[in-house]
């Protein structure tokens, strides 16, 4: 009986240690993901001429007649706050994506970086969308402030 108790105690300690190590690893991986997201955020905000906090309302997908490998997605969203670019209540923008790529949209607000010109807005890729977390919004505003006098935007040629 004593042996079983000692054995079970040892197993429980092992499981507890393994879980603690796993939690530490998970935290480290999450910190790395957050760091990478902040680097990506700075890259996209610095290289695009439109940035806003939006909430999607709908999306339409259409086949591109001359390119069967791609689709045109047209996104519609309510603008909650504009960080850079023209102020709109609602936006519509297009993105050319690989055929079959998901056009699923979330009802949760996001920070998005887009390009605009006299013809309208267009999207880049899924990396140009960021969760509307407080730290993301604060970082976006700091990047916008730092680049407020910028005239050329690398992704918007």
C-alpha positions in Angstrom: 0.0 0.0 0.0 2.8 2.4 0.9 4.6 1.6 -2.4 1.4 2.4 -4.4 1.1 5.8 -2.6 4.7 6.6 -3.2 4.4 5.6 -6.9 1.2 7.6 -7.4 2.9 10.6 -5.7 5.9 10.3 -8.0 3.6 10.1 -11.0 1.7 13.1 -9.9 4.9 15.1 -9.4 6.1 14.1 -12.8 2.8 15.2 -14.4 2.9 18.4 -12.5 6.5 19.1 -13.5 5.7 18.2 -17.2 2.7 20.5 -17.2 4.7 23.4 -15.6 7.4 23.0 -18.2 4.7 22.9 -20.9 3.1 26.1 -19.6 6.5 27.8 -19.6 7.1 26.7 -23.1 3.6 27.8 -24.1 4.2 31.3 -22.5 7.5 31.6 -24.3 6.0 30.7 -27.7 3.1 33.2 -27.1 5.6 35.9 -26.3 7.5 35.1 -29.5 4.2 35.2 -31.5 3.4 38.6 -29.9 6.9 39.9 -30.7 6.6 38.8 -34.3 3.1 40.3 -34.6 4.4 43.7 -33.4 7.2 43.6 -36.0 4.7 42.8 -38.7 2.4 45.5 -37.4 5.2 48.1 -37.7 6.1 46.9 -41.2 2.5 47.1 -42.5 1.5 50.4 -40.8 4.7 52.0 -42.0 4.3 50.9 -45.5 0.6 51.5 -46.2 -1.3 54.8 -46.5 -4.6 53.7 -44.9 -5.1 52.3 -41.5 -8.2 51.9 -39.4 -10.1 50.0 -36.7 -13.0 48.3 -38.6 -15.7 45.8 -38.2 -16.7 43.7 -41.2 -20.3 43.7 -42.3 -20.0 41.4 -45.4 -17.8 40.0 -48.1 -18.4 39.0 -51.7 -16.2 36.6 -53.7 -16.0 36.6 -57.5 -14.0 34.6 -60.0 -11.5 36.6 -62.1 -12.3 35.7 -65.7 -8.8 35.8 -67.1 -7.1 34.0 -64.2 -8.7 30.8 -63.0 -6.2 30.5 -60.1 -7.4 33.7 -58.4 -10.5 35.3 -56.9 -11.5 38.8 -56.1 -12.9 39.3 -52.6 -14.8 42.6 -51.9 -15.0 43.4 -48.2 -17.5 45.8 -46.6 -16.9 47.2 -43.2 -17.9 49.9 -40.7 -15.0 52.1 -39.7 -14.8 52.6 -35.9 -11.7 54.8 -36.0 -9.3 56.0 -38.7 -5.6 56.1 -37.8 -4.2 57.2 -41.2 -5.9 58.2 -44.5 -9.3 59.6 -45.4 -12.0 59.4 -42.8 -14.9 57.2 -43.8 -18.0 55.8 -42.0 -17.9 52.7 -44.1 -15.3 51.2 -46.4 -15.3 48.8 -49.3 -12.1 47.3 -50.5 -10.9 44.5 -52.8 -8.3 41.9 -52.5 -7.1 39.4 -55.1 -6.5 36.0 -53.4 -5.8 32.5 -54.4 -8.8 30.6 -55.7 -10.5 28.8 -52.8 -9.0 31.0 -50.1 -11.4 31.5 -47.3 -13.5 34.7 -47.5 -14.7 34.1 -43.9 -14.9 37.3 -41.9 -15.2 37.8 -38.1 -17.7 40.1 -36.5 -14.9 41.2 -34.1 -13.2 44.5 -34.7 -9.7 44.5 -36.3 -7.0 46.9 -37.2 -6.4 46.8 -40.9 -3.8 48.3 -43.1 -4.7 49.0 -46.8 -3.6 51.1 -49.7 -5.7 53.8 -51.3 -5.6 56.0 -54.3 -8.2 57.9 -56.4 -9.7 54.6 -57.5 -10.4 53.4 -54.0 -9.0 51.0 -51.4 -7.3 47.6 -51.9 -6.1 45.0 -49.5 -2.7 43.3 -49.3 -3.0 40.0 -47.6 -4.1 38.4 -44.3 -1.0 39.6 -42.5 -2.3 43.2 -42.9 -5.1 42.4 -40.3 -4.5 42.6 -36.6 -6.6 41.9 -33.6 -8.1 45.0 -32.0 -6.3 44.5 -28.7 -5.4 47.5 -26.6 -1.7 47.0 -27.1 -2.1 46.7 -30.9 -4.2 49.9 -31.1 -1.7 51.8 -28.9 1.3 50.5 -30.9 -0.5 51.5 -34.2 -1.1 55.0 -32.9 2.6 55.3 -32.0 3.7 54.1 -35.4 1.3 56.5 -37.1 2.7 59.4 -35.0 6.3 58.4 -35.8 5.5 58.2 -39.6 3.0 61.1 -39.8 5.2 63.1 -42.3 5.8 60.1 -44.5 4.9 60.7 -48.2 5.8 57.3 -49.8 4.5 54.0 -48.7 6.4 50.9 -49.9 3.4 48.6 -50.3 1.2 51.2 -52.1 2.9 51.9 -55.4 
